[in-house]
């Protein structure tokens, strides 16, 4: 869900990480994995 918000809504990782209560570096790592795996 967070990756979709980043790619579709053009929000920053900082904003999304705050919404999901996770660290920004974890969000970046997970988003990159999803992009590589799905694309």
mmCIF file of the C-alpha atoms, coordinates in Angstrom:
data_MODEL
# 
_entry.id   MODEL 
# 
loop_
_atom_site.group_PDB 
_atom_site.id 
_atom_site.type_symbol 
_atom_site.label_atom_id 
_atom_site.label_alt_id 
_atom_site.label_comp_id 
_atom_site.label_asym_id 
_atom_site.label_entity_id 
_atom_site.label_seq_id 
_atom_site.pdbx_PDB_ins_code 
_atom_site.Cartn_x 
_atom_site.Cartn_y 
_atom_site.Cartn_z 
_atom_site.occupancy 
_atom_site.B_iso_or_equiv 
_atom_site.pdbx_formal_charge 
_atom_site.auth_seq_id 
_atom_site.auth_comp_id 
_atom_site.auth_asym_id 
_atom_site.auth_atom_id 
_atom_site.pdbx_PDB_model_num 
ATOM 1  C CA . UNK A 1 1  ? 0.000  0.000  0.000   1.00 0.00 ? 1  UNK A CA 1 
ATOM 2  C CA . UNK A 1 2  ? 2.789  2.382  0.893   1.00 0.00 ? 2  UNK A CA 1 
ATOM 3  C CA . UNK A 1 3  ? 4.551  1.788  -2.421  1.00 0.00 ? 3  UNK A CA 1 
ATOM 4  C CA . UNK A 1 4  ? 1.368  2.591  -4.306  1.00 0.00 ? 4  UNK A CA 1 
ATOM 5  C CA . UNK A 1 5  ? 1.042  5.853  -2.419  1.00 0.00 ? 5  UNK A CA 1 
ATOM 6  C CA . UNK A 1 6  ? 4.604  6.741  -3.355  1.00 0.00 ? 6  UNK A CA 1 
ATOM 7  C CA . UNK A 1 7  ? 4.220  5.961  -7.050  1.00 0.00 ? 7  UNK A CA 1 
ATOM 8  C CA . UNK A 1 8  ? 0.661  7.205  -7.566  1.00 0.00 ? 8  UNK A CA 1 
ATOM 9  C CA . UNK A 1 9  ? 0.309  10.163 -5.212  1.00 0.00 ? 9  UNK A CA 1 
ATOM 10 C CA . UNK A 1 10 ? 3.901  11.472 -5.456  1.00 0.00 ? 10 UNK A CA 1 
ATOM 11 C CA . UNK A 1 11 ? 4.194  11.696 -1.675  1.00 0.00 ? 11 UNK A CA 1 
ATOM 12 C CA . UNK A 1 12 ? 7.576  11.600 0.022   1.00 0.00 ? 12 UNK A CA 1 
ATOM 13 C CA . UNK A 1 13 ? 8.855  8.527  1.817   1.00 0.00 ? 13 UNK A CA 1 
ATOM 14 C CA . UNK A 1 14 ? 8.943  10.619 4.989   1.00 0.00 ? 14 UNK A CA 1 
ATOM 15 C CA . UNK A 1 15 ? 5.208  11.376 4.810   1.00 0.00 ? 15 UNK A CA 1 
ATOM 16 C CA . UNK A 1 16 ? 4.240  7.785  4.036   1.00 0.00 ? 16 UNK A CA 1 
ATOM 17 C CA . UNK A 1 17 ? 6.499  6.349  6.752   1.00 0.00 ? 17 UNK A CA 1 
ATOM 18 C CA . UNK A 1 18 ? 4.844  8.642  9.291   1.00 0.00 ? 18 UNK A CA 1 
ATOM 19 C CA . UNK A 1 19 ? 1.372  7.489  8.186   1.00 0.00 ? 19 UNK A CA 1 
ATOM 20 C CA . UNK A 1 20 ? 2.296  3.804  8.554   1.00 0.00 ? 20 UNK A CA 1 
ATOM 21 C CA . UNK A 1 21 ? 4.424  4.321  11.715  1.00 0.00 ? 21 UNK A CA 1 
ATOM 22 C CA . UNK A 1 22 ? 7.518  2.673  10.219  1.00 0.00 ? 22 UNK A CA 1 
ATOM 23 C CA . UNK A 1 23 ? 11.067 3.899  9.720   1.00 0.00 ? 23 UNK A CA 1 
ATOM 24 C CA . UNK A 1 24 ? 11.760 5.607  6.419   1.00 0.00 ? 24 UNK A CA 1 
ATOM 25 C CA . UNK A 1 25 ? 14.686 3.293  5.569   1.00 0.00 ? 25 UNK A CA 1 
ATOM 26 C CA . UNK A 1 26 ? 12.453 0.210  5.958   1.00 0.00 ? 26 UNK A CA 1 
ATOM 27 C CA . UNK A 1 27 ? 9.909  1.770  3.630   1.00 0.00 ? 27 UNK A CA 1 
ATOM 28 C CA . UNK A 1 28 ? 12.552 2.533  1.002   1.00 0.00 ? 28 UNK A CA 1 
ATOM 29 C CA . UNK A 1 29 ? 13.963 -0.999 1.185   1.00 0.00 ? 29 UNK A CA 1 
ATOM 30 C CA . UNK A 1 30 ? 10.529 -2.596 0.861   1.00 0.00 ? 30 UNK A CA 1 
ATOM 31 C CA . UNK A 1 31 ? 9.492  -0.269 -1.952  1.00 0.00 ? 31 UNK A CA 1 
ATOM 32 C CA . UNK A 1 32 ? 12.633 -1.049 -3.934  1.00 0.00 ? 32 UNK A CA 1 
ATOM 33 C CA . UNK A 1 33 ? 12.088 -4.797 -3.461  1.00 0.00 ? 33 UNK A CA 1 
ATOM 34 C CA . UNK A 1 34 ? 8.495  -4.498 -4.681  1.00 0.00 ? 34 UNK A CA 1 
ATOM 35 C CA . UNK A 1 35 ? 9.527  -2.462 -7.721  1.00 0.00 ? 35 UNK A CA 1 
ATOM 36 C CA . UNK A 1 36 ? 12.225 -4.985 -8.690  1.00 0.00 ? 36 UNK A CA 1 
ATOM 37 C CA . UNK A 1 37 ? 9.993  -7.997 -8.087  1.00 0.00 ? 37 UNK A CA 1 
ATOM 38 C CA . UNK A 1 38 ? 6.885  -6.728 -9.841  1.00 0.00 ? 38 UNK A CA 1 
ATOM 39 C CA . UNK A 1 39 ? 8.456  -4.689 -12.596 1.00 0.00 ? 39 UNK A CA 1 
# 
